[in-house]
Amino acid sequence: MRQYWHPREDEITLTKVLAALSDPVRLSIAASLACKGECGWGGFETCVSNSTLSHHMKVLREAGIISNHADGTRCIVSLRPELERAFPGLLKSILSFAKHKRDVDSGTERGGGIEAPASAGRARATR
């Protein structure tokens, strides 16, 4: 298995990290790794083809979010600890916000949210 290029810690930039995580598929890959830890390349549940998944992995790797290493013939993917050192709490905050937004959008959020007053959606009658 070939060895992939990974950026050095000082080459990881906030702009590249945020751009890489702006895609829902890449965000779900990062969330999966944050939850499960390292995983085989084929262990991600996505609705994209293998070639598209490969592209997403490349973007995440080149942004400094994930690292790949070989384990025999398998490619193992994990989050890079350097990301947390470079931007403490960033990934956790982004994943937490994404989960919250997903819960709100699906209507499964419970409590803690700000509720609009009952009259907020009604037009006022004027005469």
C-alpha positions in Angstrom: 0.0 0.0 0.0 1.4 3.4 -0.9 2.2 6.0 1.7 0.1 9.2 1.5 1.3 12.7 2.0 0.1 14.4 5.3 0.8 18.1 6.1 3.1 18.9 8.9 1.5 20.3 12.0 2.6 23.9 11.2 1.0 23.5 7.7 -2.5 22.9 9.1 -4.5 26.1 8.6 -7.9 27.1 10.0 -9.0 28.0 6.5 -8.3 24.6 5.1 -9.8 22.8 8.1 -13.1 24.8 7.9 -13.3 24.4 4.1 -12.8 20.7 4.4 -15.5 20.4 7.1 -18.0 22.5 5.1 -19.1 19.4 3.1 -21.7 17.2 4.8 -20.0 14.0 3.7 -16.7 15.0 5.1 -18.3 16.3 8.3 -20.0 12.9 8.8 -16.7 11.2 8.3 -15.0 13.4 11.0 -18.0 12.8 13.3 -17.8 9.1 12.8 -14.1 9.1 13.6 -14.6 11.3 16.7 -17.2 8.8 17.9 -15.7 5.4 17.0 -12.0 6.2 16.8 -9.9 4.8 14.0 -11.6 2.9 11.3 -10.9 1.0 8.1 -11.4 3.0 5.0 -14.5 0.9 4.0 -16.1 1.3 7.4 -17.9 4.6 6.7 -21.6 4.7 5.9 -21.9 7.3 3.2 -24.2 7.6 0.2 -21.3 8.3 -2.2 -19.3 6.1 -4.6 -15.9 4.8 -3.7 -14.2 7.3 -6.0 -16.1 10.2 -4.4 -15.3 8.9 -0.9 -11.6 8.7 -1.9 -11.8 12.4 -3.0 -13.4 13.3 0.4 -10.7 11.4 2.3 -8.0 13.2 0.3 -9.5 16.6 1.1 -9.7 15.7 4.8 -6.1 14.4 4.8 -4.6 17.3 3.0 -6.4 19.7 5.4 -4.7 17.9 8.3 -7.9 16.5 9.8 -7.3 12.8 9.3 -4.3 10.5 8.8 -4.1 7.2 6.9 -1.8 4.3 7.7 -1.5 0.8 6.3 -2.4 -2.3 8.3 -1.5 -5.1 6.0 -3.7 -4.5 3.0 -6.2 -2.3 4.9 -6.1 1.4 5.0 -6.8 2.7 8.5 -8.1 6.2 9.0 -8.0 8.3 12.2 -8.3 11.9 13.4 -5.0 13.6 13.8 -4.2 14.7 17.3 -2.2 17.6 15.8 -5.5 19.2 14.9 -6.6 19.4 18.5 -3.2 20.9 19.4 -3.3 23.4 16.6 -7.0 24.4 17.3 -8.1 23.3 20.7 -11.8 22.5 20.9 -12.5 23.4 17.2 -13.5 20.0 16.0 -15.6 19.3 19.1 -17.4 22.6 18.7 -18.1 22.1 15.0 -19.4 18.6 15.5 -21.5 19.7 18.5 -23.1 22.5 16.4 -23.7 20.2 13.5 -25.4 17.7 15.7 -27.5 20.4 17.3 -28.5 21.8 13.8 -29.4 18.3 12.6 -31.6 17.7 15.7 -33.3 21.1 15.2 -33.9 20.4 11.5 -35.3 17.0 12.2 -37.4 18.2 15.2 -35.8 15.9 17.7 -34.2 18.7 19.8 -35.5 18.7 23.4 -35.2 21.6 25.7 -32.5 24.2 25.9 -33.6 26.0 22.8 -35.2 29.4 22.6 -38.8 29.3 21.8 -40.6 32.0 19.9 -43.7 33.5 21.5 -47.0 32.1 20.2 -47.8 35.4 18.5 -44.5 35.5 16.6 -45.9 33.8 13.5 -49.2 35.7 13.3 -49.7 38.9 11.4 -51.2 41.8 13.4 -54.5 43.1 12.3 -54.5 46.8 11.7 -57.5 49.1 11.3 
